[in-house]
């Protein structure tokens, strides 16, 4: 669940596509030129599949593109995908709905519940923040607009974590700013918001949604992957991009003056099954909703012209309170907003491994576009840009071709002055070996138990459950310090929703680099012969066949793995760590992942107190 999508303003990412399923959409809602544009973008960036639920004053429908799995089966109206952080809008509307009833009371005070109700009055001693002012004054509105002072801290979120656990954890996570000083996107706030339902209504968020939203609207939504599996429904696989190289993208762009397209730039795609029994966060309000394209269309209709949700609830979720984000963009309850000459634009992005979405709408114009892509991470930004481009065309404005802006964002060039220094030779000894086998804990985060990791060859990494390419290609291109096979390294299992492993590579003395990754069992062949002969079940070979498009000419085969693995991994963050005799302190942007503006420089004195998170014996 990556946070908010700054639509039309921020463009980043990297890599994958397949042909339009003409037979599945009998009545197209998009004209042929727009469909061709979408198809060309997906073809170019190798996105396996996409579905778009579109509402306009002239009509509504679903456009289908590409395939849902390695076997080449098409996406249909019944194929399930995670909408990820677009679940926040669902949670916000649910809270706004029971607030609009004006008959829900807070047990401790007997007063009517409102967005100004203090969280302390609802959760009593379970609401205990590190900032005393936040403990005393924080309201439901503060939680929904994410201004408690606590940033992302995504690495703490665990599988099957209860909503009350999320409330308690907020008090154990270090704040980066004083209470109400600034908006900071944090999924943890909506995981905690789910605790309002049992506390005030004596039912779970899931039960509330089924009773008041899904059943009345005829939506067959899930929030639990275990139940999804048990019901044997149509499930979309996840596609993961690995071994992409932004510097090569820059070289391609400079040489070709057009879309970067080499395999060295885009990397390769790997396929995995996202829907494991523990992939969903139980009772999570931040990213657990699973929709089909048919559900997406119904939800898009309801979000701009409500028939079941009270209109007051819709208005309150959008306008009750907003926090500035960037430029004209503000954040309400589970939705970003921007005033434009054509009216108020509402939008939000969502990302889980292999499944990315974007939901854009203009209520005044009666337009909604809900797009799902199954390529990660490139699909996250592509969904945003495709929605913006389609919206521009639907309101009669000249096409902007925002994809060209996206293309340029793929290119990453590191100035020589910013390159990391070479590792000390030999490095100063460290205390890492003294921590091997020790159980290191933090009040909110999963515990870790360090084990040695051999970076040379393939066997050691594979036995640790880590694809070697992740270390040998991906990590070495994003680490702030040089990583080589001669470095001392450790790893630990990490029982998180967004992280399964942490890798720590030694730099000098107490200084290490940490890398967070989430691994999955890879689908398809993974032996050396299959990779070299590019048999049909090799994902890249299959996608090249499935695209059936020569618009951009034949593309070179993607980068092959140097160490074929049964795993694929997604990168979730990196930064500096400091080892002490008593544990490990994490610094950098450990609490925010993708926000370098609040990065904390590592120190070697008072590490326990100064670290963003300290894991001790």
N, C-alpha and C positions, 0 to 999 in steps of 0.2 A: 503494500500500500504506500507508494510515493505520494507525497502531499499534493497540495493544490497545483493546478495547472494554470500558469499565468498566460491565459489564452491571448493569441495575436501579439503578444509582447515578447515572451521568452521562447527561444527556439534552441533545442539541443538534441543530441543522441547519436545512434549508429545502427543499421541493417537488415529485410527479406520480403515473394508474392506469387499469385496464380490467377486464373482467368475468371471473368464474370460468369456467374451461373445463370445464364439467360433463361433457362427453363423454370427457375424457381420463383421469379417475380413476373407474374403475368401482366400486371399493369404497373409500368414504371412510374415512379414519382419524379425521378430526375430525367432531364432530357438526354438525348444520345451523346451530345458533346460533353456534358458533365460526367456521364458514366464513363466515357472514353478517357476523360482526364483522370478520374479516380483510378481506372484500370492501369493507365500508363504509369502513375505514381507507384502503385503497388507492384507492378511489374519491375519497375526500375530498382526499387529498394528491396525486392525479393520478399515481400510480405505474403505469407501463405494464404491468409484469408481475412475477410472483413465483412461486417454486416452493419447496415445503416437503417435505423428506424427514423422516418422523416414525417413530420406533420407540417402541412402548409394549408392556407385557406382554400387552395384549389383541390386538395386531396391529401391522402396520406398513404404510406406503404413502407415496405422494407426492400432495400436493395442488397443483394447478396454477391459477394466476390470470393472466389477461391475455395480452398479446402479446409477441412477441420482437423485432419489427422494425417499420419504418415501413409496410410493406405490410399489417400486421395479422395475420400468421401467428401461430398459437398456440405457446406454449412446450410442448415435448413432453419425454418422458423422455430424448431423445437430443440436446437442445439444449445446446451447450457454453457455460459461463460460468466466468470466473476466480473461484476461491475466495479469491484474494489472500492476506492474512496468516494465514488458516487453514491455509496451507501450512506454517507454522512447526510446527504439531502433527505434520504428516507428517514433516518433517525430524527433529524431536526423537525421534519413535518409531523412525525409521530408525537414528539413532545409538544409541538405547537397545537396539535389536535386536542390533546387532553387539557392543555392550558386554556383552550377556547371554550371548554365545557363550563368553566367557572364554578365547578362543584368539587374539585379535588382539594382536600385539605392536607396540611403538613401535620403529622401526628404530634410532634413535640410542641407546636405552638397553637394548633387549632386554626391557623390562618389559611386562607385560600392560597393555593399554589399559584405562582406567577414566575415570569422570567427574572424578577427581582428577588425571589426567595433566596435566602442565604444557603449555601451548600452545607454549612455547619449545622443549620437547623434541620436539615434532612438527614444527614449522615452522622451527626453527633461527633463522637471521638474518632470515627474512621476518617473524617476530614481534618487532617492535621498537617499543614504545609510547612516547609522550612522557612518560608516568609510568613511571619506572624500576622501581618496585615492581610495576606491572602487567606489565612485561616479564618480570620474574623469577618472579612468583608466580601469574599468571593461569592458571586451569585451564579445562578444557572446561565444567565446571559454571558457572564465571563467565561464559563466553561465552553459554551457553544461558539463564541467568537475567539476563543483560544488566546486569552490575554492574562493567564494566571502567572506568567513569568517563567513557566517551565517549557522548554523547547521540545523538539521531537522525541528524543530518547527512544527511537524505534527499536533499538536492540534489546530493550528490556521486555518487549511484548512477547508473551509465551503462548504456546498452543494450549487450548482448553483453559484459558485463564478466565476467571469469573469477572463480572463487571464490578463487584465489590472489591476484588483484588486490585482492579485498575484504580479505583478510588483511593485505596490505601497506598498504592505504589506512587501516586502523584506526590504524596508527602515524603517519599523516600528518594525522589529524584531531584538532583541539584538544579535550582533555577539559574537562568542566565541573565535575567533582567528583573528589576523590581516589578511588583504586582501592577498590572494595568499600564505598564510603560509602553508596550508594543505588542502587536499581533505576531504570533509565531505558530506556523502550521504544525500541528501535533496530533497524530491519530489517537494518541493516548487519551485525549480529552473526550473523544466520542466513544471510546471504549468505556470510559468512566461514566459518560452520560447514560449509557444503557442501564446503569444501576438505579436510575430514577424510577424505572418501571416497577421493579419489585418493592422498592422503598415506599412508593406512593400509591400504586395500583394493585400490589400483591400479585403481579403477573410478570412474566419475562417480556423483554422487547419482542422476541420471536412470536410469542402468543398474541401480543397486542397487534403486531403487523398482520398476522393471519386473520384475526377477528375483524379488524377495522379497515385494513387496506386490501390484502391479497384476495380474500374470499369475495368481498363485494365487487372487486374489479375483475375477477376471473383470472388472476395472475397466479401461476404455479411457481412461486419463488422458493428458493432454498437459502438457508444460512448455515447449513451443516453438511459438510462433505461426506460424512459417514452415512447420513440418510440419503444423500444423493446417490451414493454407490448402491445402497440397499434397494433403492427403487428401480435400478437398472434403466436409467433414462439416457438420452442422447447427450454425450459429454464431449466437449471440444478439448483436444490436446493443447499443450503449451509448446511454443517454439522459442528457443533461447539463442541469442546471438553471442558468439564467443570469438576471441582472437581478432577483434577489429583493431584498426590502427589509425588514429586520427591524423598523425603526421603524414602517413601515406595518402590519406584523403586530401590533405593540403597539396601534396605533390601532384596528385591526379588532377585536381581542380586547376592548378597552375598550368599543367601541360595541355589539358583538354579544353579548358574554358567552358566546361559544361558539367553535367552531373558527374560526381565522383562515382566510379563504378567498378574499380578493380577489386579482386577478391582480397588483396592485401589491405585495402581500405575497409571494406564491408565485413570482412571476416567470414565465418561460416555459421550455418544454423544447425542446432541440435534439438531433438524432440524429446519431450518428457511428459510424464503423467502427473499433472498438478494435483489431481483429485485423490490424494491419499487420505487415509482416515483422520489424520491429524493436521490436514492443511488448513482447515477453517478454525477461526477463533470462536469458541462457543460464546454465544450471547454478546457478540461484539457489535458495537454501534458504529465503528469506524470504517469497516470494509468487508463485511461478510455476506452481502446479498449476492445471489447467483440468479441471473435472468437468462431467458431465451430471447432471441430477437422479437418474437411475438410479445413477450412481456415488456421488452424495452419500448415497443410502440404504444402499448396500453399506458405505461408509466409516463411516456412523453406527452400523451394526450392529457392525462390527469394533472400533470405539472404545469400546463398552461391554461387548461379549461376544466377545473375540478368538478366532478360530479359526486364524488364520495368524500373527499377531504374538504373540511369547511373552508370557505373562501377566506375567512378571517385568519385561519391557521396558515394558509399559503402566504397571505400578505405579511403576517407577523414574522414568518421564517425569513422572508426576503428583506423586510424593511424595519423590523423592530430595533435593531442595532447593527451598526457596521463599524469595522475597523479598517483603517487605511492599509493597503498592501504595497502597491507600486503605481506611481502615476495616477491615472484615473480609476484604478481598480481598488475596490473595497471588498471585505469579506463579511457576509451576514451569518446566517445560521446554515452551515453546510453548503454554501453557494458563494461564488465570486460574482461581482457585479461591476459593470462599467456603463456610465452614461455615454451614449453616442448620439450623433445627429439623427439616427434612425430609431431611437428609443433605448430603453434599458436592456442591456445584454446580460444574460445570466449564463454562467458556465462553470464547469468543474471537470477535472481529470481524475482518473483512477488507474492504479497499476498494481497488479500482483504478478508473481512470476508467470510469464507466458500469456497473460491476459491484460490488455490495456483498453481503456475506454475514455470517451469524452462526451459530455452532455451539454449542449448549447441551446439556448432558447431566447426568443423575444416574445413575451406574452402579448404585447400591444399589437404586433404584426401576426400573431397566431402561428409562429414558426418554431419548431423544435427539431433538433437533429441529435440523435443518440447513436454514436458510433462505437463499435467494438472491433478491435484488431487482435490477432493472436500471435503477434511477433513482439518480442520483448528484448531490449528496451526501446527499439526504434519505433514500435507501434504507438507508444505513449505520446510522443510529439507529433507523429504523423496523424493520429486521430484528431488531435487539436487543430492542426493546420488544415486537414481536409474539411473539418467542420467549418472553420473560418472561411475557406474558399467557397464551399457550397452555400453557406449563408449569404456571402457576398453576391453570388449569382442569383439566389432565390429572391433577393430584394431588388434585383435589377441593376446592380452596380457592375462596372467592368471587372472582369477577373483580375485578381491581384497576383496570381501564381506565387503564393507564399512559399511554395516548395523550394523556390530558388534561394530564399532566405535560409531555409532549413539545410539545403545543400551546403551552403557556406559554413554553417555551424558545425558540420561534420569535421571540417578541417581544423586541426590543432597543431600549432607550431610553437615549440618552446624556445624562447630566445636563449642563446648560449649563456647569458648572465644568470638565467634562472635554473640552469641545469644543476642537479645535486652534485656535491663534491664527491670525489672517489672515496671509497671506504678506507679507513686507516689500515695500514699494513705494518705489523699485525694489529688487529683491534685490541683495545684495552679489555682485559678479562671482565666478566660480568658475574651476576649472582643467579643466572637462569637455572643452572643445574641444581641449585639448592631448593628450587621450587618444584622440581619435577615430582609428580605424584601427589603433591599437596592439594587438598580441596580448598579453593579460594572462593570466598563468598562476598556478596554485596546484598543489602537488604531488599533491593528490587530486582536486580538482574539475575539471570540463571547462574548457577555455580559453575566453575571451571576447574578441570584437573589437567595440568600440563603434562604432555608427553613429548619426547624428542621426535623431530621430523627430519627425515633425510631428503634434502632437496636434489640430490644427484639421481639420475636415472628415473625410472618410472615406478618401480615396484614399491618403494617406500611410501610415495604419495598415494598410490592406488590402495594400499593396505590401510591407509588412514581415512579412506573414503573421500579422497580429494583427487580430481582429475589433474594430472601433471601439467597439462597445458595451462591450467588456470594460474599456476605459479610461474611457469616458464615463459609465458607470453603475457597474459593479462596483468598479473601483479607487477611484473617488472616494468610495465609501461605506465603504471599509475602511482607507484610508490614514491614518496618524497625522498627516499634514500635509495641508493643503489642496492639491488638484491642480486646475489650470485649464488651459485650452488655451493660455494665454499662457506657461506654464512652459516652460523649456528642458527637453528630454527626449532620452534616448538609449535604444537597445535593442541587444541582442546575441542571436545564436543561442546556445542552451545545449543541448548534446547529452546531456541527462540522461533517465533513465527517467520522472521525474516533472516535468520542466521542459523546455520547448522554447525559451522566450524569457525574457529578463529585461528589464524596463523600468525605467529610472532617471529620475525626475523631480526637477528642481532645486527646492530650498527656499530656501536662502540660503548664500552663501559656499561652503564645501566640503561643505555638508550636502545630501544627496539622500535620496529615498525609493526603495527598490527594491520591485519587485513581480515575483513568479515566476509564470509561467503555462505551461500545457501546451495546445497547440492541436492540433486535428484538422480534417480536411476534413469539412464538415457534409453530411449526406445530405438529399435533398429540395430543393425550390425555395428559392432565396435572392434572387430578384430582387424589386424593389419591388412589382410588380403581384401576384405570388404572395402576398406577405406581406399586402397590403391586401385581396385578395379571399378569402384564406384557402382556397385550393384544397386538395383532398384530400391532396396530398403535402406540404403544410405540416404539420409535426409536431403543432403545437398543435391545428389544425383536425381532424386525423385522430384525435387522442386524445380530443377532445370527442365525436366520433362513436363511437369505440370503447368508451367507458365504458359507454354504454347504461344509465345510472343517473340517476334524477332525485331520489334520496333527499335531496340537499342543495339542490335547486333548480338552475336554470340559473346557471352561473357566467359572469361577464364574460370577454371574450376576454383572453388574457394580454398582457403588455406587448409592443408591437411594437418591432422594432429600428429605431433611428434611422438606422443605416447597415447595410443588408442586406449580409451577408458570406457568403463560401463557407466560412468557418471558424467553429468553436466553440472556446471556451477554458475551461479549468478553472483556478481560482485555487488556488495552492499555498502562498502565504506572502508577507508584506511586512514591511518594517521600515526602519530607518535605515542609510545608507551614508555614508562620508566619502571624498571625492576628495583625492588628493595628486598631486604632480608625478610620482610613480613608480607610481601604481596606485590601487586602490580597496580600502578596508577595509569589511567587512560586520559589522553589529552587531545589536542587538535580539535576536530569537529565531532568528537565521539557522541555528543548529545544532539547533534543536528544533521549529521550525515552529509548533506549537500549545501550547507550554509557556512562558507568559510568566514563570514563576517563576525562570527562569534567563536572562532577557533581560539583555543587556549594553548599558549606555548608551554612546552614541557619544562619542568623544574626538577632538581635533584634534592632539594631541601623541602621538608614538610610536605612530602608527596601525598600522604593520606589526606591532608586538609585541602591541598591545592588542586588535586586531580578532579576531573569531571566525575569520574567514578573510580573508586579504589576497591580492589578485590583483595581481601586479606585472609590470612590463615584462620 
